[in-house]
Amino acid sequence: MGLLLVLAGCGTPPPHAKKPLPPDWSQSPLPPKSEPAVPALPTPSVTNVPLTVAPPVAAQQFLPTPPAVPAATWIALGRWARERGLGQPRCLAVAPVATYALTTSRGLFTLHIGGREVQWDGTEVRLGFAPQLIDGQVWMHSLDVRKTVEPLLRGFTPVTHQPRVIVLDPGHGGVNPGAHSAHNGGWEKDFTFDLMVRLARLLAAQSWQVFLTRTNDMDVPLTNRVEFANRCHADVFLSLHFNSSGSNGHDQAGLETYCLTPAGMPSNLTRGFEDNSHQVFPNNAFDEQNMQLALHLHRAVLRATGQADRGVRRARFMAVLQGQRCPAVLLEAGYLSNAKESQRIADWRFRQKLAEAIAGALATRMEDGR
């Protein structure tokens, strides 16, 4: 990866470069007819799936360490593309926002000067730093190139070895109910558990060895969930959640997919937590695989459900991701605070569709390999 520093010609932007912006924070087959046709959520039975929950463990302490890449390193995107046999970035629009596109073997990469939202083959991804336009050239931060562009250019690689181990983590539980449904007053903890059961059955049928961080309505500490996944030697960790806009209004809706923020990069979401970009967590060893998995799952769910695309994002405060020693993703599969979307979430057929989309994405073979 040292090549990235050479391509820019120097370790920092040209003297006249602008400083980067400050960080901001289909119809699928229905389940068997025996499924309940009402949104009530009785405790489902989980069969043929390992049911083990780790005992309490002490919280791990992670000390701040220097970021892997200097925060001031920028790369000329055109030069980087030329070195890889790609065409040059072309300007799509100059107003209201300068927009550029780069054609790759994995689809069209579209970015906006001064904005952290980009599109990878039509799917939204959030960068850590806003691209800059300097003397007519597009410049990107080296961390965004290393941790986002290059991994997505390589594409997602499925787990093919046996046994394939996945840990499913239904968010919340017990006295920690999570978000409240605007439709029927249900709780996030019940919807995530039901989604987990559906997904576990599908994955077990695909010969995945499935482990669950909780098997009933109990509050499992986040450190336990992390340690449990590590003890299971998971190949993939997937935390299932539903979202809420809180006091920000109830019009927000759509799918958000999260992975851990790389060291040296500001997060896309902080929720008031300190965002120390110098911190390095065990899961940062999987930054590239996290992004590949996140985009792959995100795209599969969008295709199946038609939800609004709110992007693949990164967050550092999510403790359930920090200590994972395998590719790890947290899925926010819709907004319970939105009246229309919460009604869909309360429908078991929608949750079945979510489960089928995720299971399909995690199959050994994909139709398009993306």
DOLUM-311130 format. One line per 10 residues: their letters; for each residue x, y, z of C-alpha. Coordinates in Angstrom, 1 decimal. Layout:
residues N
A> X Y Z; ...
***
This chain:
residues 370
MGLLLVLAGC> 0.0 0.0 0.0; 3.0 2.2 0.1; 2.4 2.9 -3.6; -0.4 5.2 -2.6; 1.9 7.6 -1.0; 4.2 7.7 -4.1; 1.3 8.4 -6.5; 0.5 11.7 -4.8; 4.1 12.9 -5.4; 4.3 14.0 -1.8
GTPPPHAKKP> 2.9 13.4 1.7; 0.7 16.5 1.8; -1.5 18.4 -0.7; 0.2 21.2 -2.7; 0.7 24.5 -0.7; -2.3 26.1 -2.4; -4.6 23.1 -1.7; -7.8 23.7 0.1; -8.0 22.2 3.6; -10.5 19.3 3.8
LPPDWSQSPL> -13.8 20.1 5.3; -14.1 19.4 9.0; -15.6 16.0 9.9; -19.4 15.9 10.3; -20.5 13.7 12.0; -39.2 -6.9 -5.6; -41.3 -9.5 -4.3; -39.5 -12.5 -2.9; -41.2 -15.9 -2.0; -43.3 -15.8 1.1
PPKSEPAVPA> -42.7 -18.0 4.1; -44.8 -21.2 4.6; -48.5 -20.5 5.1; -48.2 -21.7 8.7; -46.5 -18.4 9.6; -48.8 -16.0 11.5; -50.5 -13.4 9.3; -50.5 -10.8 12.0; -47.6 -8.7 13.3; -47.6 -10.3 16.7
LPTPSVTNVP> -44.2 -11.6 17.8; -44.5 -14.7 19.9; -41.1 -16.2 21.0; -40.1 -18.3 18.0; -38.4 -21.7 18.4; -34.9 -22.0 17.1; -34.1 -25.5 15.9; -30.9 -26.9 14.4; -29.0 -23.8 15.5; -26.4 -23.8 18.2
LTVAPPVAAQ> -27.9 -22.0 21.3; -25.0 -20.8 23.4; -24.5 -17.5 25.1; -21.1 -16.5 26.5; -20.8 -15.9 30.3; -20.0 -12.3 31.4; -16.5 -11.1 30.6; -14.5 -8.1 31.7; -14.6 -5.1 29.3; -11.6 -4.8 27.1
QFLPTPPAVP> -9.5 -1.7 27.2; -8.2 -0.2 24.0; -5.5 2.4 24.2; -5.1 5.2 21.6; -2.3 4.5 19.1; -1.1 6.6 16.2; -3.2 6.3 13.0; -1.8 4.0 10.3; -1.6 6.7 7.7; -0.8 10.4 8.2
AATWIALGRW> -4.0 12.4 8.2; -2.7 14.9 5.7; -1.9 12.5 2.9; -3.9 13.1 -0.3; -3.8 11.4 -3.7; -4.5 12.7 -7.2; -7.3 10.4 -8.4; -6.4 10.7 -12.1; -2.8 9.6 -11.4; -4.0 6.7 -9.2
ARERGLGQPR> -6.5 5.5 -11.9; -3.8 5.7 -14.6; -1.5 3.5 -12.6; -4.2 0.9 -12.5; -5.1 1.0 -16.1; -8.4 2.8 -15.5; -9.7 5.7 -17.5; -9.5 9.3 -16.2; -12.2 10.8 -14.0; -14.6 12.7 -16.2
CLAVAPVATY> -16.7 15.7 -15.2; -20.5 15.0 -15.2; -21.6 18.3 -13.9; -20.2 21.6 -12.6; -23.3 22.9 -10.9; -24.9 22.9 -8.4; -22.0 20.6 -7.3; -19.0 19.6 -9.3; -19.5 15.9 -9.9; -17.0 13.4 -11.4
ALTTSRGLFT> -17.2 9.8 -12.4; -14.6 7.0 -12.8; -15.4 3.8 -14.8; -14.2 0.6 -13.1; -14.7 -3.1 -13.7; -17.1 -3.0 -10.7; -19.3 -0.3 -12.0; -19.3 3.5 -12.0; -17.7 5.4 -9.1; -19.3 8.8 -8.8
LHIGGREVQW> -18.2 11.5 -6.4; -19.1 15.1 -5.5; -16.4 17.7 -4.8; -16.8 18.9 -1.2; -19.2 16.1 -0.2; -18.6 12.8 1.6; -21.4 10.9 -0.2; -20.3 8.9 -3.2; -22.1 6.3 -5.3; -20.5 2.9 -6.2
DGTEVRLGFA> -22.4 1.4 -9.1; -25.5 3.3 -7.9; -25.2 2.5 -4.2; -24.4 5.1 -1.7; -21.2 4.9 0.3; -19.9 7.5 2.8; -16.2 8.7 2.7; -14.2 9.9 5.6; -13.0 13.0 3.9; -14.6 15.2 1.1
PQLIDGQVWM> -12.8 15.0 -2.2; -11.2 18.3 -3.3; -10.7 19.9 -6.7; -7.2 21.4 -7.1; -6.0 22.9 -10.4; -8.7 21.0 -12.2; -7.7 17.6 -10.7; -9.7 15.5 -8.3; -7.8 14.7 -5.0; -8.9 12.1 -2.5
HSLDVRKTVE> -7.6 11.3 0.9; -5.4 8.3 0.9; -7.4 6.6 3.7; -10.5 6.8 1.5; -8.6 5.3 -1.4; -7.1 2.5 0.7; -10.1 1.7 2.9; -13.0 2.3 0.5; -12.1 2.6 -3.2; -9.5 -0.2 -3.5
PLLRGFTPVT> -11.5 -2.8 -1.5; -14.6 -2.1 -3.5; -12.6 -2.3 -6.7; -11.5 -5.8 -5.7; -15.1 -6.8 -4.8; -16.6 -9.1 -2.2; -15.2 -12.6 -1.7; -17.6 -15.1 -0.1; -16.6 -17.5 2.6; -16.0 -20.9 0.9
HQPRVIVLDP> -14.0 -23.0 3.5; -15.8 -25.4 5.8; -17.1 -25.0 8.4; -18.4 -21.5 7.7; -19.1 -19.9 11.0; -21.4 -16.8 11.4; -22.5 -15.1 14.6; -25.9 -13.4 14.5; -26.5 -10.7 17.0; -30.1 -9.6 17.4
GHGGVNPGAH> -29.8 -6.1 18.8; -31.1 -5.1 22.3; -33.1 -7.5 24.6; -34.5 -7.6 28.1; -34.6 -4.3 29.9; -32.9 -2.7 26.8; -35.8 -2.8 24.4; -34.3 -0.5 21.7; -36.4 1.7 19.4; -40.2 2.0 19.7
SAHNGGWEKD> -42.4 1.3 16.7; -44.6 4.2 15.5; -47.0 1.7 14.0; -48.0 -0.7 16.7; -45.9 0.2 19.7; -43.7 -2.9 19.3; -40.0 -2.9 20.4; -36.9 -3.2 18.3; -35.6 -6.1 20.5; -38.6 -8.3 19.3
FTFDLMVRLA> -38.2 -7.4 15.6; -34.5 -8.1 15.6; -35.0 -11.4 17.4; -37.6 -12.5 14.9; -35.4 -11.5 12.0; -32.5 -13.4 13.5; -34.6 -16.6 13.8; -35.6 -16.4 10.2; -32.1 -15.7 9.0; -30.6 -18.4 11.2
RLLAAQSWQV> -32.8 -21.1 9.6; -31.9 -20.0 6.1; -28.2 -19.9 6.8; -28.3 -23.3 8.5; -29.9 -24.7 5.4; -26.9 -23.3 3.5; -24.5 -25.2 5.7; -23.4 -22.3 7.7; -22.6 -23.0 11.4; -24.8 -20.4 13.1
FLTRTNDMDV> -24.3 -19.1 16.6; -26.6 -16.6 18.3; -25.6 -13.9 20.9; -28.9 -14.3 22.6; -31.6 -16.9 22.4; -34.4 -15.3 24.3; -35.5 -11.9 25.6; -32.4 -11.1 27.7; -30.0 -8.1 27.9; -26.6 -9.4 26.8
PLTNRVEFAN> -23.8 -6.9 27.5; -21.9 -5.8 24.4; -18.6 -7.1 25.7; -20.2 -10.6 26.0; -21.4 -10.5 22.4; -18.0 -9.6 21.2; -16.2 -12.2 23.3; -18.8 -14.8 22.3; -18.1 -14.2 18.6; -14.3 -14.4 19.1
RCHADVFLSL> -14.7 -17.7 21.1; -16.8 -19.1 18.2; -14.0 -18.2 15.7; -16.5 -16.5 13.6; -15.9 -15.9 9.9; -18.6 -13.2 9.8; -20.3 -11.2 12.6; -23.7 -9.6 11.7; -25.6 -7.3 14.2; -29.2 -6.8 13.4
HFNSSGSNGH> -31.0 -3.6 14.3; -33.8 -1.3 13.3; -33.4 2.5 13.4; -35.0 5.5 15.0; -34.7 9.2 14.1; -35.3 10.2 17.8; -35.9 13.9 18.0; -34.8 14.6 14.4; -38.3 14.1 13.0; -40.1 11.1 11.8
DQAGLETYCL> -39.7 11.5 8.0; -36.4 9.6 7.9; -36.6 6.1 6.4; -34.4 3.6 4.6; -31.5 1.3 5.0; -28.2 2.1 6.7; -25.3 -0.4 7.0; -22.3 0.3 9.3; -18.8 -1.0 9.8; -16.0 0.2 12.0
TPAGMPSNLT> -14.2 3.5 11.2; -10.6 3.0 10.1; -7.9 4.6 12.3; -7.1 8.2 11.2; -10.5 8.7 9.7; -13.5 10.7 11.1; -16.7 8.7 11.5; -19.9 9.3 9.6; -22.0 8.9 12.8; -21.0 9.8 16.4
RGFEDNSHQV> -24.3 10.2 18.3; -22.6 12.4 20.7; -19.7 10.0 21.5; -16.1 11.1 21.4; -14.7 10.2 18.0; -11.0 9.7 18.6; -9.5 9.0 15.2; -6.2 7.9 16.8; -7.9 4.8 18.3; -7.1 1.4 16.8
FPNNAFDEQN> -9.4 -1.6 17.6; -8.9 -5.3 16.8; -11.6 -5.1 14.1; -9.6 -2.4 12.3; -7.5 -5.3 11.0; -10.5 -6.1 8.8; -11.3 -2.6 7.5; -11.2 -3.6 3.8; -13.2 -6.8 4.3; -15.7 -4.9 6.4
MQLALHLHRA> -16.4 -2.4 3.6; -16.7 -5.2 1.0; -19.2 -7.2 3.2; -21.1 -4.0 4.1; -21.7 -2.9 0.5; -22.5 -6.5 -0.6; -25.2 -6.9 2.1; -26.5 -3.4 1.7; -27.0 -3.7 -2.0; -28.7 -7.1 -1.7
VLRATGQADR> -31.2 -5.8 0.9; -31.9 -2.7 -1.2; -32.6 -4.8 -4.3; -35.0 -7.1 -2.3; -36.9 -4.5 -0.4; -36.8 -1.3 -2.5; -36.0 0.8 0.6; -34.4 4.2 0.4; -30.6 4.0 0.2; -29.1 5.8 3.2
GVRRARFMAV> -25.7 4.5 2.5; -22.9 2.3 3.8; -21.4 4.3 6.7; -18.7 4.0 9.3; -18.9 4.6 13.1; -16.4 4.2 15.8; -18.6 4.2 18.9; -20.4 0.9 18.2; -18.8 -1.3 20.9; -20.3 -4.5 19.4
LQGQRCPAVL> -18.0 -4.0 16.3; -14.8 -2.7 18.0; -13.4 -6.0 19.3; -14.5 -8.3 16.5; -11.7 -10.4 15.0; -13.5 -11.1 11.7; -15.4 -9.0 9.1; -18.2 -7.4 11.1; -21.2 -5.3 10.0; -24.2 -3.7 11.8
LEAGYLSNAK> -27.4 -3.5 9.7; -30.0 -0.8 10.5; -32.8 -2.4 8.4; -35.3 0.5 8.5; -36.8 3.2 10.7; -39.3 2.2 13.4; -39.9 5.9 14.0; -41.3 6.3 10.5; -45.0 5.5 10.3; -44.9 3.9 6.9
ESQRIADWRF> -41.7 2.0 7.3; -42.6 0.8 10.8; -45.7 -0.7 9.4; -43.6 -2.7 6.9; -41.2 -3.8 9.7; -44.2 -5.1 11.7; -45.2 -7.4 8.8; -43.5 -10.8 9.1; -43.4 -11.0 5.3; -41.1 -8.0 5.2
RQKLAEAIAG> -38.8 -9.5 7.8; -38.8 -12.7 5.9; -37.8 -10.8 2.8; -34.9 -9.2 4.7; -33.7 -12.6 5.9; -33.8 -14.0 2.4; -31.9 -11.1 1.0; -29.1 -11.4 3.6; -28.9 -15.2 3.3; -28.8 -14.9 -0.5
ALATRMEDGR> -25.9 -12.4 -0.3; -24.0 -14.8 2.0; -24.4 -17.8 -0.3; -21.2 -19.3 -1.6; -21.9 -18.2 -5.1; -23.2 -14.9 -6.3; -24.8 -14.2 -9.7; -22.8 -11.0 -10.4; -19.8 -11.5 -8.0; -20.2 -8.0 -6.7
***
